[in-house]
Amino acid sequence: MTSGQFTRRRLLTAVGTGLATAVAGCGYQPGGGEFDWHHATGRSNVPGPMRTTDDRWFSDGSHVAHVRNRSGRTFTQSGFAEVDDAALTLRDSSGNRLWSGSTPAQYVGEPAVSDGFAYFQLEDDRVVSIAYETDGGEDGSSTGMDIGSDSGTSNSSSSRSQSSTGAQIHWETAWDGPELALRAARPGIDSSLLTGTYSDSLVCFDTDTGDLRFECAAADLVGHIGDNSTNSTTDEETDSMIRSIAIATDSLWVLIAGNPDLGHDPALVSLDSDGTVQSSVSNPRFRDVVTIGEAAIVALDGSDEDVPEVRKLAPDGEQQFTVALTETAGMGGVTLRPVSASASDTARVYCRAGDVLTAVDAASGDLAWQRDDYAFRGTLVADADGVYSWGAGPSMDGCGLVAITTEGESWWGVQPLKDVSCRDDLLLADDRLVVVADDGLYGLYKGPGRRYTLVS
């Protein structure tokens, strides 16, 4: 782009910024889903040999983290340099870069990011924990290694200076085994457990020290189920796969896929922090699992005779409640989105079965509300204020971005921006929704605000 050109996005941003200034005295507040900022941080603005196809995006509820492998020549504060590493960039809800750093080598498998730490399996046979800062340092500047510049447009008034220090390795531990899909506890859960899965096996590291807590095969866990699911632990006789893992403070839950050919139903297994089985339950309809406290909330698909449900299980396997999600049998594909308790409310689990969304009180099992007038697409995101998704609401024509309040009321719905689609990933960062599009990140206002005009 030459200096004489001005893209439509930059023009709209400039106009929007000027208009926001002009109406500031009229009480204008941006509405939910309205554009705030854009940063070209995606693959499309990575030049030449720096191009990568393994970008990963994470949210801890307050920040958005971007991880990508790099190989080639790039510009740093010391000038041009050859790199062969993984770069991590952290942004706040206004799109400002708070921290950036890199690992000593490229990552393999799947990294994890949670509460001030990023975890990588590196191609040089080790697993490392990288500490990152979320407060911008004592002087308000960003910290970490400079990993290249980016460009963007914003309606936000805040900005940060950028400085650079070395990325900090919190710990490292040798690992010459298969590639791991690493998982850390979701935001809001203070856990010392980091899991990694490969093939049909599970490993668990200590997040504080990097020590290996335990390693076990899924088939060994399935063997604890009982007569209806006992099996040999040889690879030739079982196709059990780890479907999902939910990490609690001092324990974890492992959902293992069934094997109909061998007569094995899906199994939900509770493990303590040392890998000891606390309980195990099997059911052909198990679909998804999340944790609330140390307990599990497990989703059950509908069948020809059964409606979809959610159940709460204690670590010892005791069932604490069951909630039906629809009145229609046969509905499958149930997914769960938990929201931890805050000082002002109780923990909530949003349960989606088809286009029926049900809010369940995770402590009591009470059904808070249910909506069946939305058509959802993609993954739901949720916080203490509400739930958000791509889809179509009651008064919308076509797919857009929709929000429902924590009380179950329609909050807002907007059509997507021109360069954003309903297939793009959606993340939460404090009071912004962040869309990961092909050409970078888009920050959108989360709250509904007030749309006062100049003549109101």
Secondary structure, 3 states (H helix, E strand, C coil): CCCCCCCHHHHHHHHHHHHHHHCHHHCCECCCCCEEEEEECCHHHCCHHHCCCCCEEEECECCEEEEEEEEEEEEECCEEEEEEEEEEEEECCCCCEEEEEECCCCEEEEEEEECCEEEEEECCCEEEEEECCCCCCCCCCEECCCCCCCEEEECCCCCCCECCCCCEEEEEEECCCCCCEEEECCCCCCCCEEEEEECCEEEEEECCCCCEEEEEEHHHHHCCCCCCCCCCCCHHHCCCCEEEEEECCCEEEEEECCEHHHCECCEEEEEECCCCEEEEEECCCEEEEEEECCEEEEEECCCCCCCCEEEEECCCCCEEEEEECCCCCCCCCCEEEEECCCCCCCCEEEEEECCEEEEEECCCCCEEEEECCCEEEEEEEECCCEEEEEEECCCCCCCEEEEEECCCCEEEEECCCCCCCCCCEEEEECCEEEEEECCEEEEEECCCCECCCCCC
